[in-house]
């Protein structure tokens, strides 16, 4: 897996959670969801498949962005 510059993340991209620094709202390792929007400070707001909505914080949380092909995954973390 290669590191990806998350300025390329866009609405509709699919992500899989690796780690979230939130003991109260963490949807769990391996949770998947769809990017809803990216706000002005760079938080990536996700609609998780479980139905919850929670943002990923670049540089704090870790996830994998899932491309159209299940063989093509790239590690997501903003430098």
N, C-alpha and C positions, 0 to 999 in steps of 0.2 A: 504494500500500500504506500502511496505517495502522499505527502502533505499537500493540502489544497488551500489556496487563498480564498477565504470565504466571502470576499467581495463579489464572487461569482454566484453565490447562493441566491436562489430566486424562489418566488412563490410557486408552490407545487412540487418542489424537490422533496424527495423522501429521505428520511434520516433514521438511523438506529442509534439509540443511546448506549454509550459505554460507561460513562460516569457523570453524575450530577452532584454538585456540592450543595445539596438541600435535603437535610434529614427529614423534613416534614412533608415535602411535596414531590419527592423523587419518584417518577413513574416506574423505576426499576431498570436494571441493566438488561439490555436487549430489547427494550420497548421500541416500537416503531411509530412514526408519525409523518405528517405532511407539513412542510413549511407554509405558514399562513402569511407572514410578512416579516420584514426586517425593519426595526425602528431606527430613528436617527442616531441612537447611541450604539447601534450594532447588535442589539439583542435579537436573536432569531426566534420568533414566536412560532410555536409548533402546535398543531392539533394532533394529539396523540391518538392512536387507534383505540385506546381505552375510552376515549371521549373527553379526557381532560385537556386543558390548554395550559401550556407552560413554556416559558422562554428559555433558550439556551444562551449562556453567556460565553462568548469567545474568550479564550484564555483562562477560563475557570472550569467550564464543563467540557466533556469529551464525547464525541459522537462520530459516526461514520455516515457519510452521505451515500445513498444508494442511487446509482444511475439507472437508466432504462433497462440495462442488461444486468441480471443478477450476478454475472461474472465480473462486473466492472464497478468496484467499490473504491472510494478514496477517503483517506483519513481526513477529518475536518478539525482544524484548529487554526485560529488566526495567529499570525506571528506577533 
